[in-house]
Amino acid sequence: MSLATPNGNLMRFRLVGLFRIGISAIDNVRSYVSLSSGQQLLGKDKSYITDISVKLHDHGRAALTAAAFIKKYGYKADDWETANASVKTSNPVRDTLTYVVSVTLLVVAGFGIYNIMSMTINNKMKDIAILKAQGFAGRDILQIFLSQAVFIGLLGALSGMLLGFLLAYTLSNVPFPPNEYVALKYFPVAFEPAHYFFGLLFGALTPLAAGLMPSIKAAKTDPVTILRG
């Protein structure tokens, strides 16, 4: 195959392979040759270089590294966030929607636990009165029902984490629909330990907050009034 430059230079090359990264704007126009062949095609000497790409182990240090290169060498250096600013604009919208959905689900779960605890306490009023008549203090009743709420929340959180992990793992092994513009074999799924940790944390705090008001109500119950009917 032949490659030509705008200034009229023409060279023949041998095609050794094809590649795709999944972005048509790049896949349709980009090709790779050796550095010496590229310099020869452009009619430049061996010191001619237009860009140098540096791959970092920690992508979070890209901005600091770019600033350090500018200060040290005096050349223009762009970090990957600056170079892909247009692509990153959709991330805040996606993250905000994710957080809104997550918080909404937690609030709905909290109301569910609140209803369960309220019904449980209403059905156990006579039992609460008997316990208080036997010498149980209000804090003992509060501890009993709060521990029940926390147990329900932790059990639900652990079960949800296990189910979520199994579903995510299953999804990560589902073949991605073939597409000439997307170079993916399977659905991309991120298994971040922090997500599971925060899920467990909120799963413990939400039922604690939801069960607090019914538990306080049970602790303040007057046993004499209940036993008299």
LUMROPA-892046 format. One record per residue (C-alpha): residue number from 0; x, y, z; residue in three letters. Coordinates in nm, 3 decimals. Each point is the difference from the previous one (the first is absolute). Layout:
! LUMROPA-892046
(site NUM,(X,Y,Z),'Ala')
...
This chain:
! LUMROPA-892046
(site 0,(0.000,0.000,0.000),'Met')
(site 1,(0.108,0.362,-0.056),'Ser')
(site 2,(-0.014,0.296,0.235),'Leu')
(site 3,(0.015,0.359,-0.121),'Ala')
(site 4,(0.047,0.329,0.188),'Thr')
(site 5,(-0.157,0.340,-0.087),'Pro')
(site 6,(0.339,0.123,-0.127),'Asn')
(site 7,(0.016,-0.278,-0.259),'Gly')
(site 8,(0.228,-0.253,0.167),'Asn')
(site 9,(-0.093,-0.361,-0.083),'Leu')
(site 10,(0.124,-0.324,0.152),'Met')
(site 11,(-0.102,-0.364,-0.026),'Arg')
(site 12,(-0.064,-0.203,0.314),'Phe')
(site 13,(-0.088,-0.360,0.078),'Arg')
(site 14,(-0.322,-0.058,0.198),'Leu')
(site 15,(0.070,-0.238,0.289),'Val')
(site 16,(-0.321,0.024,0.204),'Gly')
(site 17,(-0.330,0.173,0.077),'Leu')
(site 18,(-0.116,0.137,0.335),'Phe')
(site 19,(-0.312,0.158,0.151),'Arg')
(site 20,(-0.046,0.194,0.325),'Ile')
(site 21,(-0.376,0.049,-0.041),'Gly')
(site 22,(0.001,0.372,-0.095),'Ile')
(site 23,(-0.080,0.038,-0.368),'Ser')
(site 24,(0.147,0.351,-0.020),'Ala')
(site 25,(0.338,-0.156,0.084),'Ile')
(site 26,(-0.033,-0.345,-0.157),'Asp')
(site 27,(-0.085,0.144,-0.344),'Asn')
(site 28,(0.293,0.238,-0.025),'Val')
(site 29,(0.289,-0.113,0.220),'Arg')
(site 30,(0.287,-0.225,-0.105),'Ser')
(site 31,(0.338,-0.078,0.153),'Tyr')
(site 32,(0.346,-0.017,-0.153),'Val')
(site 33,(0.345,-0.007,0.153),'Ser')
(site 34,(0.151,0.331,0.113),'Leu')
(site 35,(0.273,-0.006,-0.263),'Ser')
(site 36,(-0.250,-0.077,-0.280),'Ser')
(site 37,(-0.227,0.284,0.114),'Gly')
(site 38,(0.291,0.245,0.003),'Gln')
(site 39,(0.101,-0.114,-0.346),'Gln')
(site 40,(-0.358,0.029,-0.131),'Leu')
(site 41,(-0.024,0.358,0.127),'Leu')
(site 42,(0.344,0.087,-0.132),'Gly')
(site 43,(0.139,0.080,0.345),'Lys')
(site 44,(0.325,-0.089,0.174),'Asp')
(site 45,(0.034,-0.251,0.282),'Lys')
(site 46,(-0.050,0.264,0.272),'Ser')
(site 47,(-0.351,0.088,-0.119),'Tyr')
(site 48,(-0.278,-0.102,0.246),'Ile')
(site 49,(-0.347,0.154,0.029),'Thr')
(site 50,(-0.145,-0.168,0.310),'Asp')
(site 51,(0.110,-0.226,0.284),'Ile')
(site 52,(-0.262,-0.199,0.190),'Ser')
(site 53,(0.085,-0.106,0.355),'Val')
(site 54,(-0.191,-0.282,0.172),'Lys')
(site 55,(-0.023,0.025,0.380),'Leu')
(site 56,(-0.071,-0.273,0.254),'His')
(site 57,(-0.219,0.248,0.195),'Asp')
(site 58,(-0.221,0.197,-0.241),'His')
(site 59,(-0.102,0.230,0.285),'Gly')
(site 60,(0.347,0.160,-0.010),'Arg')
(site 61,(-0.029,0.095,-0.368),'Ala')
(site 62,(-0.067,0.370,0.067),'Ala')
(site 63,(0.292,0.028,0.246),'Leu')
(site 64,(0.234,-0.185,-0.237),'Thr')
(site 65,(-0.099,0.225,-0.292),'Ala')
(site 66,(0.067,0.311,0.209),'Ala')
(site 67,(0.338,-0.142,0.105),'Ala')
(site 68,(0.095,-0.069,-0.365),'Phe')
(site 69,(-0.095,0.355,-0.100),'Ile')
(site 70,(0.213,0.144,0.279),'Lys')
(site 71,(0.296,-0.228,-0.070),'Lys')
(site 72,(0.012,-0.006,-0.381),'Tyr')
(site 73,(-0.197,0.308,-0.105),'Gly')
(site 74,(-0.214,-0.189,-0.252),'Tyr')
(site 75,(-0.378,-0.012,-0.009),'Lys')
(site 76,(-0.138,-0.299,0.194),'Ala')
(site 77,(-0.366,-0.098,0.027),'Asp')
(site 78,(-0.131,-0.255,0.250),'Asp')
(site 79,(-0.260,-0.252,-0.112),'Trp')
(site 80,(-0.286,0.185,0.175),'Glu')
(site 81,(0.075,0.320,-0.191),'Thr')
(site 82,(0.041,-0.185,-0.330),'Ala')
(site 83,(-0.331,-0.184,0.049),'Asn')
(site 84,(-0.200,0.277,0.167),'Ala')
(site 85,(-0.289,-0.038,-0.246),'Ser')
(site 86,(-0.034,-0.370,0.085),'Val')
(site 87,(0.013,0.061,0.376),'Lys')
(site 88,(-0.288,0.250,-0.005),'Thr')
(site 89,(-0.249,-0.288,0.012),'Ser')
(site 90,(0.155,-0.151,0.315),'Asn')
(site 91,(-0.150,0.248,0.253),'Pro')
(site 92,(-0.348,-0.050,-0.143),'Val')
(site 93,(0.033,-0.378,0.014),'Arg')
(site 94,(0.143,0.005,0.352),'Asp')
(site 95,(-0.274,0.234,0.124),'Thr')
(site 96,(-0.272,-0.225,-0.140),'Leu')
(site 97,(0.167,-0.302,0.162),'Thr')
(site 98,(0.014,0.170,0.340),'Tyr')
(site 99,(-0.362,0.120,-0.026),'Val')
(site 100,(-0.124,-0.351,-0.081),'Val')
(site 101,(0.210,-0.152,0.281),'Ser')
(site 102,(-0.121,0.249,0.261),'Val')
(site 103,(-0.360,-0.047,-0.115),'Thr')
(site 104,(0.028,-0.377,0.043),'Leu')
(site 105,(0.147,0.045,0.348),'Leu')
(site 106,(-0.283,0.235,0.101),'Val')
(site 107,(-0.261,-0.246,-0.130),'Val')
(site 108,(0.173,-0.282,0.189),'Ala')
(site 109,(0.004,0.216,0.314),'Gly')
(site 110,(-0.376,0.061,-0.020),'Phe')
(site 111,(-0.051,-0.373,-0.046),'Gly')
(site 112,(0.197,-0.078,0.315),'Ile')
(site 113,(-0.184,0.279,0.184),'Tyr')
(site 114,(-0.335,-0.156,-0.091),'Asn')
(site 115,(0.119,-0.346,0.104),'Ile')
(site 116,(0.122,0.128,0.337),'Met')
(site 117,(-0.319,0.201,0.060),'Ser')
(site 118,(-0.221,-0.302,-0.073),'Met')
(site 119,(0.220,-0.222,0.217),'Thr')
(site 120,(-0.019,0.241,0.294),'Ile')
(site 121,(-0.376,0.043,-0.035),'Asn')
(site 122,(-0.044,-0.378,0.007),'Asn')
(site 123,(0.233,-0.038,0.298),'Lys')
(site 124,(-0.147,0.269,0.223),'Met')
(site 125,(-0.126,-0.249,0.260),'Lys')
(site 126,(0.336,-0.178,0.001),'Asp')
(site 127,(0.177,0.334,0.048),'Ile')
(site 128,(-0.232,0.082,0.289),'Ala')
(site 129,(0.073,-0.338,0.165),'Ile')
(site 130,(0.375,0.054,-0.042),'Leu')
(site 131,(-0.023,0.342,0.163),'Lys')
(site 132,(-0.213,-0.140,0.279),'Ala')
(site 133,(0.273,-0.257,0.065),'Gln')
(site 134,(0.259,0.276,0.042),'Gly')
(site 135,(0.134,0.068,-0.352),'Phe')
(site 136,(0.100,0.365,-0.041),'Ala')
(site 137,(-0.081,0.214,-0.301),'Gly')
(site 138,(0.358,-0.022,-0.124),'Arg')
(site 139,(-0.027,-0.382,0.005),'Asp')
(site 140,(-0.309,0.012,-0.223),'Ile')
(site 141,(0.175,0.254,-0.224),'Leu')
(site 142,(0.302,-0.229,-0.030),'Gln')
(site 143,(-0.213,-0.303,-0.086),'Ile')
(site 144,(-0.182,0.163,-0.289),'Phe')
(site 145,(0.303,0.192,-0.129),'Leu')
(site 146,(0.201,-0.320,-0.011),'Ser')
(site 147,(-0.283,-0.160,-0.194),'Gln')
(site 148,(0.003,0.288,-0.251),'Ala')
(site 149,(0.379,-0.021,-0.039),'Val')
(site 150,(-0.019,-0.376,-0.046),'Phe')
(site 151,(-0.260,0.040,-0.274),'Ile')
(site 152,(0.215,0.265,-0.170),'Gly')
(site 153,(0.326,-0.198,0.018),'Leu')
(site 154,(-0.170,-0.317,-0.121),'Leu')
(site 155,(-0.154,0.190,-0.291),'Gly')
(site 156,(0.328,0.180,-0.078),'Ala')
(site 157,(0.205,-0.322,-0.004),'Leu')
(site 158,(-0.262,-0.182,-0.207),'Ser')
(site 159,(-0.021,0.294,-0.241),'Gly')
(site 160,(0.380,0.020,-0.032),'Met')
(site 161,(0.025,-0.371,-0.076),'Leu')
(site 162,(-0.287,0.012,-0.249),'Leu')
(site 163,(0.141,0.316,-0.161),'Gly')
(site 164,(0.345,-0.154,-0.034),'Phe')
(site 165,(-0.140,-0.316,-0.158),'Leu')
(site 166,(-0.211,0.201,-0.246),'Leu')
(site 167,(0.294,0.229,-0.085),'Ala')
(site 168,(0.231,-0.299,-0.049),'Tyr')
(site 169,(-0.258,-0.165,-0.224),'Thr')
(site 170,(-0.037,0.321,-0.201),'Leu')
(site 171,(0.378,0.028,-0.040),'Ser')
(site 172,(-0.003,-0.338,-0.176),'Asn')
(site 173,(-0.284,0.085,-0.239),'Val')
(site 174,(0.133,0.054,-0.357),'Pro')
(site 175,(-0.035,0.360,-0.116),'Phe')
(site 176,(-0.206,0.038,-0.320),'Pro')
(site 177,(0.243,0.003,-0.294),'Pro')
(site 178,(0.058,0.349,-0.133),'Asn')
(site 179,(0.268,0.122,-0.238),'Glu')
(site 180,(0.031,0.326,0.195),'Tyr')
(site 181,(0.030,-0.149,0.350),'Val')
(site 182,(0.294,-0.227,0.077),'Ala')
(site 183,(-0.156,-0.183,0.297),'Leu')
(site 184,(-0.040,-0.374,0.043),'Lys')
(site 185,(-0.197,0.008,0.326),'Tyr')
(site 186,(-0.205,0.254,0.193),'Phe')
(site 187,(0.239,0.224,0.197),'Pro')
(site 188,(-0.058,-0.029,0.376),'Val')
(site 189,(0.213,0.166,0.271),'Ala')
(site 190,(0.044,-0.199,0.322),'Phe')
(site 191,(0.104,0.272,0.245),'Glu')
(site 192,(0.034,-0.107,0.368),'Pro')
(site 193,(-0.095,0.354,0.108),'Ala')
(site 194,(-0.345,-0.040,-0.156),'His')
(site 195,(-0.069,-0.312,0.206),'Tyr')
(site 196,(0.137,0.163,0.316),'Phe')
(site 197,(-0.225,0.306,-0.033),'Phe')
(site 198,(-0.293,-0.224,-0.086),'Gly')
(site 199,(0.053,-0.193,0.324),'Leu')
(site 200,(0.049,0.325,0.196),'Leu')
(site 201,(-0.322,0.158,-0.127),'Phe')
(site 202,(-0.177,-0.333,0.043),'Gly')
(site 203,(0.085,0.016,0.371),'Ala')
(site 204,(-0.069,0.372,0.054),'Leu')
(site 205,(-0.331,0.018,-0.189),'Thr')
(site 206,(-0.186,-0.257,0.213),'Pro')
(site 207,(0.152,0.152,0.315),'Leu')
(site 208,(-0.153,0.338,-0.087),'Ala')
(site 209,(-0.326,-0.157,-0.117),'Ala')
(site 210,(-0.042,-0.210,0.314),'Gly')
(site 211,(0.089,0.277,0.243),'Leu')
(site 212,(-0.341,0.170,0.017),'Met')
(site 213,(-0.207,-0.320,0.047),'Pro')
(site 214,(0.250,-0.120,0.260),'Ser')
(site 215,(-0.028,0.327,0.195),'Ile')
(site 216,(-0.378,-0.034,-0.016),'Lys')
(site 217,(0.024,-0.350,0.145),'Ala')
(site 218,(0.240,0.115,0.273),'Ala')
(site 219,(-0.242,0.275,0.113),'Lys')
(site 220,(-0.302,-0.227,0.009),'Thr')
(site 221,(-0.197,0.007,0.328),'Asp')
(site 222,(-0.056,-0.366,0.103),'Pro')
(site 223,(-0.293,0.082,0.229),'Val')
(site 224,(-0.198,0.164,-0.280),'Thr')
(site 225,(0.060,-0.297,-0.233),'Ile')
(site 226,(-0.087,-0.267,0.256),'Leu')
(site 227,(-0.323,0.180,0.088),'Arg')
(site 228,(-0.091,-0.011,-0.369),'Gly')
